[in-house]
């Protein structure tokens, strides 16, 4: 097992990793920018190293500075968390060359699954269903229009290096294609320094259902069942839950089998998710793979009673996993609490938190790095907490979440708590009758109630 792990991340996920490391008897090193001096992950790590100014490019994305921190603290492993460098194959390769264990998949695995076109080709070879579309990147608008007419509109343009909804455009007819192509490429170039675009059939009224998998260095891959992530705004997840209210036992078996097949075809090591789109007829298609721990991993932890960060570290250290798949025995739901003003288009709301009280009680969990007096910096993702509730049934879980949201007090900044309160009362959501287009019909005026 590792002696000391440097956490190449910040905030909530860094603190989450520190807690598991302490329970495992592993020393921890926090890195932080000058904007994060007062963050709890800095306070609770065994050591902390400031690696630069607030800008991510000069701190959390600065590989030379991170590797210097590894060297001066004599760390023998790096946990990248999620975001930043978590899916950066170059970073994983530098760790390998430096003799430091990257807690995650190998650079080769990241490259194979991080590029969406390559990932799709890999899944086709593995026999996993994929959405019809182009064979690789589009060369130009003319080729894109030709393929769109072959597979039928609507289609969606996607950035091959994309994520978080960046570089994606829905096209419904030939006349829209060129403008969508230009704007998607421009956004992809700015976001990922890669303007490669491919086209797929746009699956209407889809659910976004992902399967958590874990693979070890001995060739074993298992799944830990599904999470439904269909409540989204601009392709950014707002709420996740397990099990999916749309799932049937037969569909779970088929999708779980496909997820394991996807992991085994690349001899996957570490935790990751196989993301699927599921249409209203319960046909499912591979969308992408995330080769890292995810924001919503606590949902799975609550329904199978396993610490996924611990499993991730053990796999990286060479431990073998059990050969059995896991299925949810309870219902869990996560609400992402962001520093955003829901009454002004979810505009970021950084600033000082003057009062903070997190809900408690049986089946209620809050993962956060903030507190009263903490100033939310404007430089990073706006998520400040995750509220996770667990109960015997989905109905009980929603009631528990309503109670917990009522107890959640965050003053001094705007947050998404009012949105989540309104969502828990929404009849379509409560009945499980929703898809990824849910937010297009959601009445934000309900948040005023």
C-alpha positions in Angstrom: 0.0 0.0 0.0 1.1 3.6 -0.6 2.8 5.6 2.1 1.8 9.1 1.0 -0.7 10.3 -1.6 -0.6 13.8 -3.2 -4.1 14.9 -4.2 -3.9 16.9 -7.4 -7.2 18.6 -6.9 -9.1 21.0 -4.7 -12.2 21.5 -2.6 -14.8 18.8 -1.9 -13.2 15.9 -3.8 -9.8 16.6 -2.3 -11.3 16.5 1.2 -13.2 13.4 0.3 -10.0 11.6 -0.7 -8.2 12.8 2.5 -10.8 11.3 4.7 -10.5 7.8 3.1 -6.7 8.0 3.1 -6.7 8.8 6.9 -8.9 5.7 7.5 -6.5 3.6 5.5 -3.4 4.9 7.4 -2.0 6.8 4.3 -0.4 10.2 4.7 -1.8 13.0 2.5 -0.5 16.0 0.7 -2.8 18.8 -0.4 -1.9 21.2 -3.2 -3.6 24.6 -3.4 -3.7 27.9 -5.2 -3.5 31.2 -3.4 -7.3 31.4 -3.8 -7.8 28.2 -1.8 -5.7 29.0 1.2 -8.7 28.8 3.6 -10.2 25.6 2.0 -10.8 22.7 4.4 -8.8 20.3 2.2 -5.7 22.4 3.0 -6.4 22.3 6.7 -7.0 18.6 7.1 -4.2 17.2 4.9 -1.0 16.1 6.7 1.0 18.5 4.5 0.0 21.3 2.1 1.9 22.9 -0.7 0.9 26.2 -2.4 1.5 25.7 -6.2 0.6 29.1 -7.6 -1.9 31.9 -8.2 -5.6 31.4 -8.6 -5.7 30.7 -12.3 -6.0 27.0 -12.9 -3.5 27.2 -15.7 -0.9 28.4 -13.2 -1.9 26.0 -10.4 -4.1 23.0 -10.7 -3.3 22.4 -14.4 0.4 23.2 -14.0 2.1 19.8 -14.2 5.7 20.9 -13.5 4.6 22.6 -10.3 2.5 19.5 -9.2 5.4 17.2 -9.9 7.7 19.5 -7.9 5.3 19.2 -5.0 5.4 15.4 -5.4 9.2 15.5 -5.2 9.6 17.8 -2.2 7.0 15.8 -0.2 8.3 12.4 -1.3 4.8 11.3 -2.3 4.6 7.9 -3.9 1.2 8.3 -5.6 -1.1 10.9 -7.0 -4.9 11.0 -6.9 -6.3 13.3 -9.5 -9.9 13.4 -8.3 -12.2 14.6 -11.1 -11.8 17.5 -13.5 -8.5 19.3 -14.0 -5.9 16.6 -14.9 -7.9 13.5 -14.0 -8.3 12.4 -17.6 -5.0 13.8 -19.0 -3.0 11.0 -20.6 0.1 13.2 -20.7 0.0 13.8 -16.9 -0.5 10.0 -16.3 2.5 9.3 -18.5 4.7 11.9 -16.6 3.7 10.2 -13.4 4.7 6.8 -14.8 8.0 8.1 -16.0 8.7 9.7 -12.6 8.0 6.5 -10.7 4.9 7.9 -9.1 1.6 5.9 -9.2 -1.2 7.6 -11.0 -4.4 6.5 -9.2 -6.4 5.8 -12.3 -6.1 4.1 -15.7 -3.0 4.0 -17.8 -2.2 6.7 -20.3 -3.1 4.2 -23.1 -6.5 3.6 -21.6 -7.2 7.3 -21.2 -6.2 7.9 -24.8 -8.4 5.1 -26.1 -11.5 6.1 -24.2 -10.9 9.9 -23.8 -11.2 10.6 -27.5 -14.9 10.0 -28.3 -14.3 8.9 -31.9 -11.7 6.3 -30.8 -13.9 5.2 -27.9 -16.8 4.7 -30.3 -14.7 2.6 -32.6 -13.5 0.5 -29.7 -17.0 -0.1 -28.5 -18.1 -1.2 -32.0 -15.3 -3.8 -32.0 -16.4 -4.9 -28.5 -20.0 -5.4 -29.6 -21.4 -2.6 -27.5 -24.4 -0.8 -29.1 -23.5 2.7 -30.3 -25.5 5.6 -31.8 -25.4 5.7 -35.6 -23.1 8.4 -37.0 -19.9 9.2 -38.8 -17.0 6.8 -39.0 -14.5 9.1 -37.4 -14.1 12.9 -37.6 -15.9 15.0 -40.2 -13.7 16.5 -42.9 -16.0 19.3 -43.8 -19.6 20.5 -43.9 -20.5 18.8 -47.1 -19.6 15.4 -45.7 -21.5 16.1 -42.5 -24.7 17.0 -44.5 -24.4 13.8 -46.5 -24.1 11.7 -43.4 -27.0 13.6 -41.7 -29.3 12.8 -44.7 -28.2 9.1 -44.6 -29.0 8.6 -40.8 -31.8 11.2 -40.8 -32.3 14.5 -38.9 -32.1 15.5 -36.1 -28.4 15.0 -35.7 -25.9 16.2 -33.1 -22.4 17.6 -33.7 -20.0 16.6 -31.0 -16.4 17.6 -30.1 -14.2 14.5 -30.1 -12.3 15.8 -27.0 -15.5 17.2 -25.5 -17.1 17.1 -22.1 -19.7 19.1 -20.1 -21.7 19.9 -23.2 -18.9 21.9 -24.8 -18.7 21.7 -28.6 -22.1 20.2 -29.1 -24.9 21.4 -31.4 -28.2 19.9 -32.5 -29.0 20.3 -36.2 -32.5 19.7 -37.6 -32.0 20.5 -41.3 -29.4 21.1 -44.0 -29.6 24.9 -43.8 -28.5 24.9 -40.1 -25.5 22.7 -40.6 -22.8 25.1 -41.5 -23.5 27.6 -38.7 -23.7 24.8 -36.2 -20.4 23.3 -37.6 -18.6 26.6 -37.3 -19.7 27.4 -33.7 -19.1 23.9 -32.5 -15.6 23.8 -33.8 -14.8 27.3 -32.4 -16.1 26.3 -28.9 -14.2 23.0 -29.1 -11.0 24.7 -30.0 -11.3 27.2 -27.2 -12.3 24.5 -24.6 -10.0 21.6 -25.5 -7.5 23.0 -28.0 -8.9 20.3 -30.4 -11.6 21.3 -32.9 -12.3 17.7 -34.2 -16.0 17.2 -34.7 -18.1 14.1 -35.5 -21.8 13.7 -36.1 -24.4 11.3 -34.6 -28.1 10.6 -34.8 -29.8 12.7 -32.1 -31.6 10.4 -29.8 -34.9 12.1 -28.9 -36.3 12.0 -25.4 -33.3 10.0 -24.0 -32.4 9.1 -20.5 -28.8 9.5 -19.5 -28.0 6.3 -17.6 -24.4 5.5 -16.6 -22.9 2.3 -15.2 -20.2 2.4 -12.5 -17.5 -0.1 -13.2 -14.2 -1.0 -11.6 -11.3 -3.0 -13.0 -8.1 -4.3 -11.5 -4.6 -5.1 -12.7 -5.5 -8.8 -12.9 -8.0 -8.6 -15.7 -11.2 -8.5 -13.6 -13.9 -6.0 -14.3 -17.3 -5.7 -12.5 -20.1 -3.2 -12.5 -21.7 -1.6 -9.5 -25.1 -0.9 -11.2 -26.5 2.3 -12.6 -27.1 5.9 -11.9 -29.7 8.0 -13.7 -28.3 11.4 -14.5 -31.1 12.7 -16.8 -31.9 15.9 -14.9 -29.4 18.2 -16.6 -29.1 21.8 -17.7 -26.9 22.5 -20.7 -25.6 19.0 -20.4 -24.5 19.6 -16.8 -25.9 17.2 -14.3 -28.0 18.6 -11.5 -29.4 15.5 -9.8 -28.3 11.9 -9.9 -30.0 8.8 -8.4 -29.7 5.0 -8.1 -31.5 2.9 -9.1 -33.0 4.6 -12.1 -36.8 4.8 -12.0 -36.8 3.9 -15.7 -34.8 0.7 -15.2 -36.1 -2.8 -15.4 -34.3 -5.9 -14.2 -33.9 -7.2 -17.8 -32.5 -3.8 -19.0 -30.1 -3.6 -16.0 -28.7 -7.0 -16.9 -28.2 -6.1 -20.5 -26.6 -2.7 -19.8 -24.5 -4.1 -17.0 -23.2 -6.8 -19.3 -22.4 -4.2 -22.0 -20.6 -2.0 -19.4 -18.4 -4.9 -18.2 -17.7 -5.9 -21.8 -16.6 -2.3 -22.5 -14.2 -2.3 -19.6 -12.8 -5.7 -20.4 -12.1 -4.9 -24.0 -9.4 -2.4 -22.9 -8.4 -4.3 -19.7 -9.6 -1.3 -17.7 -7.9 -0.5 -14.4 -9.5 1.7 -11.8 -13.0 3.1 -11.4 -14.9 4.6 -14.3 -18.3 5.0 -15.8 -19.8 3.8 -19.1 -22.3 6.4 -20.1 -25.4 5.4 -22.2 -28.3 7.1 -23.8 -31.5 5.1 -23.4 -34.4 6.0 -25.7 -38.1 5.8 -24.7 -38.3 2.2 -26.0 -35.4 1.2 -23.7 -32.9 0.8 -26.5 -29.5 1.8 -25.2 -26.4 3.2 -26.9 -22.9 3.8 -25.7 -22.2 7.6 -25.4 -18.8 7.9 -23.8 -16.6 6.6 -21.0 -15.3 8.7 -18.0 -12.0 7.3 -16.9 -12.1 8.7 -13.4 -14.1 8.9 -10.2 -17.2 11.0 -10.7 -18.9 13.8 -8.8 -21.9 11.5 -8.2 -20.0 8.5 -6.9 -21.6 8.9 -3.4 -24.9 7.8 -4.9 -23.5 4.4 -5.7 -21.6 4.2 -2.3 -24.9 4.7 -0.5 -26.8 1.9 -2.3 -24.1 -0.7 -2.2 -22.3 0.3 1.0 -18.8 0.5 -0.4 -16.2 3.3 -0.3 -15.3 3.8 -4.0 -12.2 6.0 -3.2 -10.9 3.2 -1.0 -11.5 0.6 -3.8 -9.8 2.9 -6.3 -6.7 3.2 -4.1 -6.6 -0.5 -3.4 -6.8 -1.3 -7.2 -4.0 1.1 -7.9 -1.9 -0.6 -5.3 -2.4 -4.0 -7.1 -5.2 -5.5 -5.0 -7.6 -7.8 -6.7 -11.3 -7.1 -6.7 -14.1 -9.6 -6.2 -15.5 -11.1 -9.3 -19.2 -10.3 -8.6 -21.3 -7.4 -9.8 -23.2 -5.2 -7.2 -26.9 -4.2 -7.3 -28.7 -1.4 -5.4 -30.4 -2.6 -2.2 -31.7 0.9 -1.3 -32.5 4.2 -3.1 -30.1 7.1 -3.1 -30.2 10.6 -4.6 -27.7 13.4 -4.9 -28.5 17.1 -5.4 -25.5 19.3 -6.5 -25.5 22.5 -4.5 -23.9 25.2 -6.6 -23.0 28.8 -5.9 -25.4 30.0 -8.6 -28.4 32.3 -8.8 -31.3 30.2 -10.2 -33.4 33.3 -10.8 -30.8 34.8 -13.1 -30.0 31.9 -15.5 -27.9 30.0 -12.9 -25.3 32.7 -13.0 -22.3 32.0 -10.8 -22.6 33.6 -7.3 -19.1 33.7 -5.7 -18.6 35.5 -2.4 -18.4 35.1 1.3 -20.7 32.6 3.1 -21.9 34.4 6.2 -24.0 31.5 7.6 -23.8 27.8 6.9 -25.8 24.9 8.4 -25.8 21.5 6.8 -28.7 19.0 7.3 -28.2 15.9 9.3 -30.1 12.8 10.4 -30.4 9.2 9.3 -29.6 8.6 5.7 -28.4 12.2 5.1 -24.9 12.9 3.9 -23.3 16.2 2.9 -19.9 16.3 1.1 -18.5 19.8 1.2 -15.4 21.9 1.8 -17.1 25.1 2.7 -18.2 26.7 6.1 -19.4 29.9 7.6 -16.8 32.6 6.8 -15.5 30.8 3.7 -15.2 32.9 0.6 -16.2 31.0 -2.6 -13.6 32.0 -5.2 -14.8 33.0 -8.7 -12.1 31.0 -10.5 -13.3 27.4 -10.4 -16.4 25.3 -10.8 -19.4 26.6 -8.8 -20.3 23.4 -7.0 -19.8 23.9 -3.2 -21.6 20.9 -1.8 -23.4 17.6 -2.6 -26.4 16.6 -0.6 -27.0 12.9 -0.7 -30.0 11.1 0.8 -30.6 7.4 1.2 -33.9 5.5 2.0 -35.7 2.2 1.4 -37.7 3.5 -1.6 -37.6 6.4 -4.1 -40.6 8.0 -2.5 -39.1 7.9 0.9 -35.8 9.2 -0.5 -37.5 12.3 -2.1 -39.3 13.0 1.2 -36.0 12.8 3.1 -34.4 15.1 0.5 -37.2 17.6 0.9 -36.6 17.6 4.7 -32.8 17.9 4.3 -33.1 20.8 1.8 -35.4 22.7 4.2 -32.6 22.3 6.8 -29.8 23.5 4.5 -28.9 27.1 5.4 -26.4 28.9 3.2 -26.4 32.7 3.5 -24.3 35.4 1.9 -24.4 33.9 -1.6 -27.0 32.6 -4.0 -27.3 28.8 -4.3 -29.3 26.2 -6.2 -31.2 25.0 -3.1 -34.4 26.8 -4.2 -34.3 24.9 -7.5 -33.9 21.6 -5.8 -36.8 22.3 -3.4 -39.0 23.0 -6.4 -37.8 19.9 -8.2 -38.7 17.6 -5.4 -42.3 18.9 -5.6 -42.5 18.5 -9.4 -45.0 15.8 -10.3 -43.2 14.6 -13.4 -40.0 14.2 -11.4 -41.7 12.5 -8.5 -43.3 10.0 -10.9 -40.1 9.3 -12.7 -41.5 10.6 -16.0 -38.5 12.7 -17.3 -35.6 12.7 -19.7 -32.6 14.8 -20.5 -35.0 17.5 -21.9 -36.8 18.0 -18.6 -35.3 21.4 -17.9 -36.7 22.8 -21.1 -40.2 22.5 -19.7 -39.4 23.1 -16.0 -41.0 26.4 -14.7 -38.4 28.3 -12.8 -41.2 30.3 -11.2 -41.8 27.3 -9.1 -38.6 28.1 -7.3 -40.2 31.1 -5.7 -42.7 29.0 -3.7 
